[in-house]
Every structure is written in structure tokens, then in C-alpha cells.
Amino acid sequence: MFLHNKKIIVLAGLSGFVLFGILAAKPRQEEKPVYKNLRVLSKNISDDDMDYVMETFSVNLGTNCLFCHPGKQNGTEFKFDYVSDELRNKRIARDMLLMTMKLNKKYFNIKLTGQMNTRGKVWCKTCHQGSPVPLLPLHK
């Protein structure tokens, strides 16, 4: 009887160590990034919608991330400072985004929220057409 209880205790202990080892070795799930300094876009915007908005800015204005976000070099590592409002273009982009939200609501009855999960009719490409500065219409 004592030998049987001893085997159960040893097996339970080994099982506990194995389970603990498996849990310790399991990679931690990455947490959703917390977006900081968002004033027009929602802090709860999905990663996909944030990517859509940023890629749309880049394509429709013919620019890249450095147009609005300063870069910082630290040795061989380069990082964007997405939080900084240092660059005027970022502040202007917020105003432009608010403007397109208002235009879509007023003229097309499309309510764009900071989540940006609805697409509007008026967007960056409407005026910019691939240029950082909006293109003026040519008059004949």
C-alpha cells in the first residue's frame, strides 16, 4: 500500500513538472499594440484598419512613413517615432482626415468614425492623386 501511494505521489510530481515545463516553454501571445497620441483615429482601431489608413496615406500622397513620422537612428537600428507631433505634415493629416470625415457625412451620408472600418467616397486620392500637395484642377 505504501509503495502504491509513493508511485502515485512520484507520478503526480513528475506530471506537474512536465506540465509546468510545457507552460513555461509555450511562447507568449503578443499583445495588441496600444496606439498612442491618436486624436482623430480611435485608440481601439483594428490593426488592419490602421494599416489600411496608413498605406492609403502613403499611396495617395506618393510618400512614405517619414513624411509624417520622424525617424530615429540608434546605432544600426532605425525606428519611427509614431507618437511624435514634431512634423507639421502629421498635424495637417489630422485636419485633412477630419475634413474628409465631414465631407463624407455632409454630401454622401457616410459616417466615418475613428475606427475607419467604413470607407468614404471622398478620400486622400480625391484631391492629392499621388502627390503630397493637392493637385489643382486645370482650367481650359
Residue pairs with C-beta under 8 A, 6 or more apart in sequence:
32 47
33 47
34 43
35 41
35 43
35 45
35 50
35 82
36 82
36 83
37 82
37 83
37 84
37 85
38 45
38 114
39 94
40 94
40 97
40 98
40 101
40 114
41 50
41 53
41 97
41 114
41 115
41 116
42 113
42 114
42 115
42 116
44 115
45 53
45 114
45 115
45 116
46 115
46 117
49 115
49 116
49 117
50 116
52 116
53 116
54 65
56 123
56 124
56 125
57 63
57 67
57 68
57 93
57 124
58 64
58 65
58 67
59 125
59 130
60 123
60 124
60 125
60 128
60 129
60 130
61 67
61 124
61 128
61 130
61 131
61 132
62 128
62 130
62 131
62 132
63 132
65 71
65 80
66 80
67 87
67 89
67 132
68 87
68 89
68 90
68 93
69 80
69 81
69 82
69 84
69 87
69 90
70 80
70 81
70 84
70 86
70 87
71 78
71 79
71 80
71 81
72 78
72 79
72 80
72 81
84 90
85 91
89 132
96 124
100 112
100 120
100 122
100 123
100 124
100 126
101 112
101 120
103 120
103 122
104 110
104 111
104 112
104 120
104 121
104 122
105 111
105 112
107 121
107 122
108 120
108 121
108 122
110 118
110 120
110 121
111 118
112 118
112 120
127 134
127 135
128 134
128 135
129 135
